[in-house]
């Protein structure tokens, strides 16, 4: 990964030293995957990585190829290390979403350095995926597709939602992917009307089944949803819902491209659902960015003015949910390219399992 270039780009945009605390941002900037780390990035391009003794050897190995980053270890409480890290600084910028209010207050009290809140400084750079990142996302998407291709066999071995959920995780592991930081959604029958349903011991049955799952490759996530009818003939209402969602999802995918506003993609999806009379049953946004976090910028939602950039990877995932009856969601990952888009997930979207 291009850690040195990422650090240089970040430092070039700073006026005040930035203390990076969010773990996804530490992984992005220096490759660190532990639980205790802070990175001070200065506008002059030099940085210091602070961690405790548990991660000293690991951090030293990571920083061997980053000569502009020095390592500082602490052995007692974190504030001993922080005082040394921030010595001589009047102010330091903090990630507003990466620290608690208590941390910010304690930092000023214990180090004498005034904290200043910032938001999205590292995340803005993370939006644009480079070739290595896209390769990881493709591999994660491919592992999810492989799990879907194995669904017939997984269903033969599973009788409940939870059993199928862990079968999907195992299939993705078999394809050299690691588990995501969220559990698969496996919703059978009427449970499919709950967008963030938690898989339980409900029998799978032979009707409606909604799947939403993913994995990681080198920390980069995949995310895909499919909805199926397991056996027999679906009722006409669910067929109509499925047609509406398929058409709306395709309209959203077709709308993705550089310079397109997030709100315009969302509106293309809603326009189709509106025509079917299902817009009110679409209860969430159209999609979100995917990368080192499963939900990250940009967000495809109603009225969103942010414009898509080359290198963004977003989901397009409309759904229609009928309480007490069931629901349908279809989701794919889409890379924004210079001439349009590239869909990274490739599992078929047929409704009836064959």
C-alpha positions as a Markdown table, in Angstrom:
| # | Residue | x | y | z |
|---|---|---|---|---|
| 1 | Unk | 0.0 | 0.0 | 0.0 |
| 2 | Unk | 1.1 | 3.6 | -0.7 |
| 3 | Unk | 1.5 | 4.6 | 2.9 |
| 4 | Unk | 4.3 | 7.2 | 2.3 |
| 5 | Unk | 2.4 | 8.9 | -0.4 |
| 6 | Unk | -0.8 | 9.0 | 1.7 |
| 7 | Unk | 1.1 | 10.6 | 4.6 |
| 8 | Unk | 2.7 | 13.2 | 2.3 |
| 9 | Unk | -0.7 | 14.1 | 0.8 |
| 10 | Unk | -2.3 | 14.4 | 4.3 |
| 11 | Unk | 0.6 | 16.5 | 5.7 |
| 12 | Unk | 0.5 | 18.9 | 2.6 |
| 13 | Unk | -3.1 | 19.8 | 3.5 |
| 14 | Unk | -2.5 | 20.5 | 7.2 |
| 15 | Unk | -2.1 | 23.8 | 9.0 |
| 16 | Unk | -2.1 | 22.3 | 12.4 |
| 17 | Unk | -0.6 | 19.0 | 13.5 |
| 18 | Unk | -3.2 | 16.3 | 13.4 |
| 19 | Unk | -3.5 | 13.5 | 15.9 |
| 20 | Unk | -5.0 | 10.5 | 14.1 |
| 21 | Unk | -6.8 | 8.1 | 16.4 |
| 22 | Unk | -9.4 | 6.2 | 14.3 |
| 23 | Unk | -8.2 | 2.7 | 13.7 |
| 24 | Unk | -9.3 | 2.6 | 10.0 |
| 25 | Unk | -7.3 | 5.8 | 9.4 |
| 26 | Unk | -4.2 | 4.3 | 11.1 |
| 27 | Unk | -4.4 | 1.3 | 8.9 |
| 28 | Unk | -4.8 | 3.5 | 5.8 |
| 29 | Unk | -1.8 | 5.7 | 6.7 |
| 30 | Unk | 0.7 | 3.3 | 8.2 |
| 31 | Unk | -0.8 | -0.2 | 8.0 |
| 32 | Unk | -1.4 | -0.5 | 11.8 |
| 33 | Unk | -4.1 | -3.0 | 12.8 |
| 34 | Unk | -3.7 | -3.1 | 16.6 |
| 35 | Unk | -6.0 | -1.7 | 19.2 |
| 36 | Unk | -3.7 | 1.0 | 20.7 |
| 37 | Unk | -2.2 | 3.6 | 18.5 |
| 38 | Unk | -2.1 | 7.4 | 17.8 |
| 39 | Unk | -0.3 | 9.1 | 14.9 |
| 40 | Unk | 0.8 | 12.7 | 15.0 |
| 41 | Unk | 1.1 | 14.1 | 11.5 |
| 42 | Unk | 2.8 | 17.5 | 11.2 |
| 43 | Unk | 2.5 | 19.9 | 8.3 |
| 44 | Unk | 6.2 | 19.6 | 7.7 |
| 45 | Unk | 5.8 | 16.0 | 6.6 |
| 46 | Unk | 7.2 | 14.3 | 9.7 |
| 47 | Unk | 5.1 | 12.1 | 11.9 |
| 48 | Unk | 5.3 | 10.2 | 15.2 |
| 49 | Unk | 3.5 | 6.9 | 15.9 |
| 50 | Unk | 2.6 | 6.4 | 19.6 |
| 51 | Unk | 1.7 | 3.0 | 21.0 |
| 52 | Unk | 2.3 | 0.9 | 24.1 |
| 53 | Unk | 4.7 | -1.9 | 24.6 |
| 54 | Unk | 2.4 | -4.6 | 23.3 |
| 55 | Unk | 2.7 | -3.3 | 19.8 |
| 56 | Unk | 6.2 | -1.9 | 19.8 |
| 57 | Unk | 7.8 | -4.6 | 17.8 |
| 58 | Unk | 4.9 | -4.8 | 15.3 |
| 59 | Unk | 4.9 | -1.0 | 14.9 |
| 60 | Unk | 8.7 | -0.8 | 14.4 |
| 61 | Unk | 8.4 | -3.3 | 11.5 |
| 62 | Unk | 5.6 | -1.3 | 9.8 |
| 63 | Unk | 7.6 | 1.9 | 10.1 |
| 64 | Unk | 10.8 | 0.5 | 8.6 |
| 65 | Unk | 9.7 | 1.7 | 5.1 |
| 66 | Unk | 8.5 | 5.0 | 6.4 |
| 67 | Unk | 11.6 | 7.0 | 7.3 |
| 68 | Unk | 9.5 | 10.2 | 8.0 |
| 69 | Unk | 7.7 | 8.4 | 10.8 |
| 70 | Unk | 9.3 | 7.8 | 14.2 |
| 71 | Unk | 8.1 | 5.5 | 16.9 |
| 72 | Unk | 7.3 | 6.4 | 20.5 |
| 73 | Unk | 6.4 | 3.8 | 23.0 |
| 74 | Unk | 5.0 | 4.3 | 26.5 |
| 75 | Unk | 4.9 | 1.8 | 29.3 |
| 76 | Unk | 2.6 | 3.3 | 31.8 |
| 77 | Unk | -0.6 | 5.3 | 31.3 |
| 78 | Unk | -1.2 | 6.8 | 27.9 |
| 79 | Unk | -0.8 | 10.4 | 29.1 |
| 80 | Unk | 2.9 | 9.8 | 29.8 |
| 81 | Unk | 3.3 | 9.1 | 26.1 |
| 82 | Unk | 1.0 | 11.9 | 25.1 |
| 83 | Unk | 2.9 | 14.5 | 27.0 |
| 84 | Unk | 6.1 | 13.5 | 25.2 |
| 85 | Unk | 4.4 | 13.3 | 21.9 |
| 86 | Unk | 2.8 | 16.7 | 22.1 |
| 87 | Unk | 5.7 | 18.5 | 23.8 |
| 88 | Unk | 6.1 | 22.0 | 22.5 |
| 89 | Unk | 2.7 | 22.1 | 20.7 |
| 90 | Unk | 0.2 | 24.8 | 21.6 |
| 91 | Unk | -2.6 | 23.2 | 19.6 |
| 92 | Unk | -3.3 | 19.9 | 18.0 |
| 93 | Unk | -6.2 | 18.9 | 15.7 |
| 94 | Unk | -8.2 | 15.9 | 16.8 |
| 95 | Unk | -10.6 | 13.6 | 14.8 |
| 96 | Unk | -14.0 | 14.6 | 16.1 |
| 97 | Unk | -15.4 | 11.1 | 15.4 |
| 98 | Unk | -12.3 | 9.3 | 16.7 |
| 99 | Unk | -12.1 | 10.5 | 20.3 |
| 100 | Unk | -14.4 | 11.0 | 23.2 |
| 101 | Unk | -15.2 | 14.2 | 24.9 |
| 102 | Unk | -13.4 | 12.9 | 27.9 |
| 103 | Unk | -10.3 | 12.3 | 25.9 |
| 104 | Unk | -10.3 | 15.8 | 24.5 |
| 105 | Unk | -10.7 | 17.4 | 27.9 |
| 106 | Unk | -8.1 | 15.2 | 29.5 |
| 107 | Unk | -5.6 | 15.9 | 26.7 |
| 108 | Unk | -5.7 | 19.6 | 27.4 |
| 109 | Unk | -5.6 | 19.1 | 31.1 |
| 110 | Unk | -2.8 | 16.6 | 31.2 |
| 111 | Unk | -0.6 | 17.8 | 28.3 |
| 112 | Unk | -1.3 | 21.6 | 28.2 |
| 113 | Unk | -2.0 | 21.3 | 24.4 |
| 114 | Unk | -5.3 | 22.8 | 23.2 |
| 115 | Unk | -7.3 | 20.4 | 21.1 |
| 116 | Unk | -9.1 | 21.6 | 17.9 |
| 117 | Unk | -11.8 | 19.5 | 16.4 |
| 118 | Unk | -11.6 | 18.4 | 12.8 |
| 119 | Unk | -13.8 | 16.1 | 10.7 |
| 120 | Unk | -13.2 | 13.8 | 7.8 |
| 121 | Unk | -9.6 | 15.0 | 7.0 |
| 122 | Unk | -8.2 | 11.5 | 6.5 |
| 123 | Unk | -11.5 | 10.0 | 5.3 |
| 124 | Unk | -11.7 | 12.4 | 2.4 |
| 125 | Unk | -8.4 | 11.0 | 1.1 |
| 126 | Unk | -9.7 | 7.4 | 1.7 |
| 127 | Unk | -12.6 | 8.0 | -0.6 |
| 128 | Unk | -10.5 | 7.7 | -3.7 |
| 129 | Unk | -9.3 | 4.1 | -4.0 |
| 130 | Unk | -6.0 | 3.4 | -5.7 |
| 131 | Unk | -5.3 | 0.3 | -7.8 |
| 132 | Unk | -4.1 | -1.8 | -4.8 |
| 133 | Unk | -7.3 | -0.9 | -2.9 |
| 134 | Unk | -9.5 | -1.7 | -5.8 |
| 135 | Unk | -7.8 | -5.0 | -6.2 |
| 136 | Unk | -8.5 | -5.9 | -2.6 |
| 137 | Unk | -12.2 | -4.8 | -3.0 |
| 138 | Unk | -12.4 | -7.0 | -6.2 |
| 139 | Unk | -11.1 | -10.0 | -4.3 |
| 140 | Unk | -13.5 | -9.4 | -1.4 |
| 141 | Unk | -16.4 | -9.1 | -3.9 |
| 142 | Unk | -15.3 | -12.3 | -5.7 |
| 143 | Unk | -15.3 | -14.2 | -2.4 |
| 144 | Unk | -18.8 | -13.0 | -1.7 |
| 145 | Unk | -19.9 | -14.1 | -5.2 |
| 146 | Unk | -18.2 | -17.5 | -4.7 |
| 147 | Unk | -20.3 | -17.9 | -1.5 |
| 148 | Unk | -23.5 | -17.1 | -3.4 |
| 149 | Unk | -22.5 | -19.6 | -6.1 |
| 150 | Unk | -22.2 | -22.3 | -3.3 |
| 151 | Unk | -25.6 | -21.4 | -1.9 |
| 152 | Unk | -27.3 | -24.6 | -3.1 |
| 153 | Unk | -24.9 | -26.7 | -1.1 |
| 154 | Unk | -25.1 | -24.4 | 1.9 |
| 155 | Unk | -28.9 | -24.7 | 2.0 |
| 156 | Unk | -28.6 | -28.4 | 2.0 |
| 157 | Unk | -26.5 | -28.2 | 5.2 |
| 158 | Unk | -28.5 | -25.4 | 7.0 |
| 159 | Unk | -31.9 | -25.5 | 8.4 |
| 160 | Unk | -32.0 | -22.1 | 10.2 |
| 161 | Unk | -31.0 | -18.5 | 9.3 |
| 162 | Unk | -28.0 | -18.6 | 11.7 |
| 163 | Unk | -26.7 | -21.9 | 10.3 |
| 164 | Unk | -26.8 | -20.4 | 6.8 |
| 165 | Unk | -25.2 | -17.2 | 7.9 |
| 166 | Unk | -22.2 | -19.0 | 9.2 |
| 167 | Unk | -22.1 | -21.2 | 6.2 |
| 168 | Unk | -21.7 | -18.1 | 4.1 |
| 169 | Unk | -18.9 | -16.9 | 6.3 |
| 170 | Unk | -17.2 | -20.3 | 5.9 |
| 171 | Unk | -17.6 | -20.2 | 2.2 |
| 172 | Unk | -15.9 | -16.8 | 2.0 |
| 173 | Unk | -13.1 | -18.0 | 4.3 |
| 174 | Unk | -12.6 | -20.9 | 1.8 |
| 175 | Unk | -12.0 | -18.2 | -0.8 |
| 176 | Unk | -9.2 | -16.5 | 1.1 |
| 177 | Unk | -11.3 | -13.8 | 2.7 |
| 178 | Unk | -11.6 | -12.8 | 6.3 |
| 179 | Unk | -14.9 | -12.2 | 8.1 |
| 180 | Unk | -16.5 | -8.8 | 8.0 |
| 181 | Unk | -16.9 | -6.7 | 11.2 |
| 182 | Unk | -20.7 | -7.4 | 11.0 |
| 183 | Unk | -22.7 | -10.6 | 10.9 |
| 184 | Unk | -24.5 | -11.7 | 7.8 |
| 185 | Unk | -28.2 | -10.8 | 7.5 |
| 186 | Unk | -30.2 | -13.9 | 6.6 |
| 187 | Unk | -33.9 | -13.2 | 6.9 |
| 188 | Unk | -36.5 | -15.8 | 6.0 |
| 189 | Unk | -40.1 | -15.1 | 5.2 |
| 190 | Unk | -41.8 | -12.1 | 6.9 |
| 191 | Unk | -38.5 | -11.3 | 8.6 |
| 192 | Unk | -37.2 | -9.9 | 5.3 |
| 193 | Unk | -39.3 | -6.8 | 6.0 |
| 194 | Unk | -36.7 | -5.7 | 8.6 |
| 195 | Unk | -33.8 | -4.1 | 6.8 |
| 196 | Unk | -31.2 | -4.8 | 9.6 |
| 197 | Unk | -32.6 | -8.1 | 10.8 |
| 198 | Unk | -30.4 | -10.2 | 13.0 |
| 199 | Unk | -30.3 | -13.9 | 11.9 |
| 200 | Unk | -31.6 | -16.2 | 14.5 |
| 201 | Unk | -33.0 | -19.7 | 14.8 |
| 202 | Unk | -35.9 | -19.2 | 12.5 |
| 203 | Unk | -36.3 | -22.1 | 10.0 |
| 204 | Unk | -35.4 | -21.1 | 6.5 |
| 205 | Unk | -38.6 | -22.6 | 5.0 |
| 206 | Unk | -39.1 | -22.7 | 1.3 |
| 207 | Unk | -40.3 | -19.2 | 0.4 |
| 208 | Unk | -38.7 | -15.7 | 0.7 |
| 209 | Unk | -35.0 | -15.4 | 1.7 |
| 210 | Unk | -33.1 | -12.1 | 1.9 |
| 211 | Unk | -29.3 | -12.3 | 2.2 |
| 212 | Unk | -27.0 | -9.3 | 3.0 |
| 213 | Unk | -23.4 | -10.3 | 3.7 |
| 214 | Unk | -19.7 | -9.5 | 3.0 |
| 215 | Unk | -16.1 | -10.2 | 4.0 |
| 216 | Unk | -12.8 | -8.4 | 4.0 |
| 217 | Unk | -9.5 | -8.8 | 2.1 |
| 218 | Unk | -6.6 | -6.9 | 3.7 |
| 219 | Unk | -9.2 | -4.9 | 5.6 |
| 220 | Unk | -11.2 | -3.9 | 2.6 |
| 221 | Unk | -14.9 | -4.9 | 2.7 |
| 222 | Unk | -17.4 | -6.4 | 0.3 |
| 223 | Unk | -21.1 | -5.9 | 0.6 |
| 224 | Unk | -23.8 | -7.6 | -1.4 |
| 225 | Unk | -27.6 | -8.3 | -1.0 |
| 226 | Unk | -29.7 | -10.8 | -2.9 |
| 227 | Unk | -33.3 | -11.9 | -2.4 |
| 228 | Unk | -34.6 | -15.3 | -3.4 |
| 229 | Unk | -37.7 | -17.5 | -3.5 |
| 230 | Unk | -36.4 | -20.9 | -2.5 |
| 231 | Unk | -39.1 | -23.3 | -3.8 |
| 232 | Unk | -42.4 | -23.3 | -5.7 |
| 233 | Unk | -44.0 | -20.2 | -7.2 |
| 234 | Unk | -43.8 | -16.8 | -5.5 |
| 235 | Unk | -47.1 | -15.0 | -5.1 |
| 236 | Unk | -47.9 | -12.2 | -7.5 |
| 237 | Unk | -47.3 | -9.4 | -5.0 |
| 238 | Unk | -43.8 | -10.5 | -4.2 |
| 239 | Unk | -43.0 | -10.9 | -7.9 |
| 240 | Unk | -44.2 | -7.4 | -8.5 |
| 241 | Unk | -42.1 | -6.1 | -5.6 |
| 242 | Unk | -39.1 | -7.9 | -7.0 |
| 243 | Unk | -39.5 | -6.4 | -10.4 |
| 244 | Unk | -39.7 | -3.0 | -8.9 |
| 245 | Unk | -36.5 | -3.4 | -6.9 |
| 246 | Unk | -34.6 | -5.0 | -9.8 |
| 247 | Unk | -35.5 | -2.1 | -12.1 |
| 248 | Unk | -34.8 | 0.5 | -9.5 |
| 249 | Unk | -31.5 | -1.0 | -8.6 |
| 250 | Unk | -30.4 | -1.1 | -12.3 |
| 251 | Unk | -31.5 | 2.5 | -12.7 |
| 252 | Unk | -29.3 | 3.4 | -9.8 |
| 253 | Unk | -26.3 | 1.5 | -11.1 |
| 254 | Unk | -26.7 | 3.1 | -14.5 |
| 255 | Unk | -26.8 | 6.5 | -12.9 |
| 256 | Unk | -23.4 | 6.2 | -11.2 |
| 257 | Unk | -20.6 | 8.1 | -12.8 |
| 258 | Unk | -18.0 | 10.9 | -12.1 |
| 259 | Unk | -19.6 | 14.2 | -11.3 |
| 260 | Unk | -23.0 | 12.8 | -10.6 |
| 261 | Unk | -24.5 | 14.0 | -7.4 |
| 262 | Unk | -25.3 | 11.4 | -4.7 |
| 263 | Unk | -28.9 | 12.8 | -4.6 |
| 264 | Unk | -29.4 | 12.2 | -8.3 |
| 265 | Unk | -28.5 | 8.5 | -8.0 |
| 266 | Unk | -30.9 | 8.2 | -5.1 |
| 267 | Unk | -33.6 | 10.0 | -7.1 |
| 268 | Unk | -33.2 | 7.6 | -10.1 |
| 269 | Unk | -33.9 | 4.7 | -7.8 |
| 270 | Unk | -36.8 | 6.4 | -6.2 |
| 271 | Unk | -38.3 | 7.4 | -9.5 |
| 272 | Unk | -38.8 | 3.7 | -10.4 |
| 273 | Unk | -40.2 | 2.7 | -7.1 |
| 274 | Unk | -42.5 | 5.7 | -7.2 |
| 275 | Unk | -43.9 | 4.5 | -10.5 |
| 276 | Unk | -44.7 | 1.1 | -8.9 |
| 277 | Unk | -46.2 | 2.8 | -5.8 |
| 278 | Unk | -43.5 | 1.5 | -3.5 |
| 279 | Unk | -41.5 | 4.6 | -2.6 |
| 280 | Unk | -42.9 | 4.9 | 0.9 |
| 281 | Unk | -41.8 | 1.3 | 1.5 |
| 282 | Unk | -38.2 | 2.2 | 0.7 |
| 283 | Unk | -37.1 | 3.2 | 4.2 |
| 284 | Unk | -33.3 | 3.9 | 3.9 |
| 285 | Unk | -30.8 | 5.5 | 1.6 |
| 286 | Unk | -29.8 | 4.1 | -1.8 |
| 287 | Unk | -26.2 | 3.3 | -0.8 |
| 288 | Unk | -22.9 | 4.2 | 0.8 |
| 289 | Unk | -19.2 | 4.1 | 0.3 |
| 290 | Unk | -17.3 | 0.9 | 1.0 |
| 291 | Unk | -13.6 | 0.5 | 1.9 |
| 292 | Unk | -11.8 | -0.1 | 5.2 |
| 293 | Unk | -15.2 | 0.5 | 6.8 |
| 294 | Unk | -18.4 | -1.0 | 5.6 |
| 295 | Unk | -20.1 | 2.3 | 5.8 |
| 296 | Unk | -18.1 | 5.3 | 4.7 |
| 297 | Unk | -18.4 | 8.4 | 2.5 |
| 298 | Unk | -19.9 | 9.1 | 0.1 |
| 299 | Unk | -23.6 | 8.4 | 1.0 |
| 300 | Unk | -26.2 | 8.0 | -1.8 |
| 301 | Unk | -29.3 | 9.6 | -0.2 |
| 302 | Unk | -32.2 | 11.9 | -0.8 |
| 303 | Unk | -31.0 | 15.4 | -1.5 |
| 304 | Unk | -27.3 | 14.5 | -1.3 |
| 305 | Unk | -25.3 | 17.3 | -3.0 |
| 306 | Unk | -21.9 | 15.6 | -2.8 |
| 307 | Unk | -20.7 | 14.5 | -6.2 |
| 308 | Unk | -19.1 | 11.1 | -7.1 |
| 309 | Unk | -15.4 | 11.0 | -7.9 |
| 310 | Unk | -13.3 | 8.6 | -9.9 |
| 311 | Unk | -12.2 | 6.0 | -7.4 |
| 312 | Unk | -15.3 | 6.0 | -5.2 |
| 313 | Unk | -16.7 | 2.6 | -4.5 |
| 314 | Unk | -20.4 | 2.7 | -3.5 |
| 315 | Unk | -23.2 | 0.3 | -3.0 |
| 316 | Unk | -26.5 | 0.6 | -4.8 |
| 317 | Unk | -29.1 | -1.2 | -2.6 |
| 318 | Unk | -32.8 | -0.2 | -2.9 |
| 319 | Unk | -35.3 | -2.2 | -1.0 |
| 320 | Unk | -39.0 | -2.5 | -0.6 |
| 321 | Unk | -40.3 | -3.7 | 2.8 |
| 322 | Unk | -43.9 | -4.8 | 3.6 |
| 323 | Unk | -44.3 | -5.3 | 7.3 |
| 324 | Unk | -45.7 | -8.7 | 8.2 |
| 325 | Unk | -45.2 | -9.9 | 4.6 |
| 326 | Unk | -41.6 | -9.7 | 3.7 |
| 327 | Unk | -39.1 | -7.5 | 1.7 |
| 328 | Unk | -36.7 | -7.4 | -1.2 |
| 329 | Unk | -33.3 | -5.8 | -1.4 |
| 330 | Unk | -30.7 | -6.1 | -4.1 |
| 331 | Unk | -27.3 | -4.6 | -3.6 |
| 332 | Unk | -24.1 | -4.4 | -5.6 |
| 333 | Unk | -20.8 | -2.6 | -5.2 |
| 334 | Unk | -20.0 | -0.1 | -8.0 |
| 335 | Unk | -16.6 | 1.5 | -8.7 |
| 336 | Unk | -16.8 | 5.0 | -10.2 |
| 337 | Unk | -14.5 | 5.1 | -13.3 |
| 338 | Unk | -13.4 | 7.9 | -15.6 |
| 339 | Unk | -15.9 | 6.9 | -18.2 |
| 340 | Unk | -18.8 | 5.7 | -15.9 |
| 341 | Unk | -18.8 | 2.8 | -13.6 |
| 342 | Unk | -17.8 | -0.9 | -13.0 |
| 343 | Unk | -19.9 | -3.3 | -11.0 |
| 344 | Unk | -17.6 | -5.3 | -8.7 |
| 345 | Unk | -20.1 | -7.9 | -7.6 |
| 346 | Unk | -21.4 | -10.3 | -10.2 |
| 347 | Unk | -23.9 | -12.7 | -8.6 |
| 348 | Unk | -27.1 | -13.4 | -10.6 |
| 349 | Unk | -30.2 | -11.5 | -9.6 |
| 350 | Unk | -32.9 | -14.1 | -10.5 |
| 351 | Unk | -35.7 | -14.3 | -7.9 |
| 352 | Unk | -36.5 | -18.0 | -8.0 |
| 353 | Unk | -33.7 | -20.3 | -6.9 |
| 354 | Unk | -32.9 | -22.9 | -9.6 |
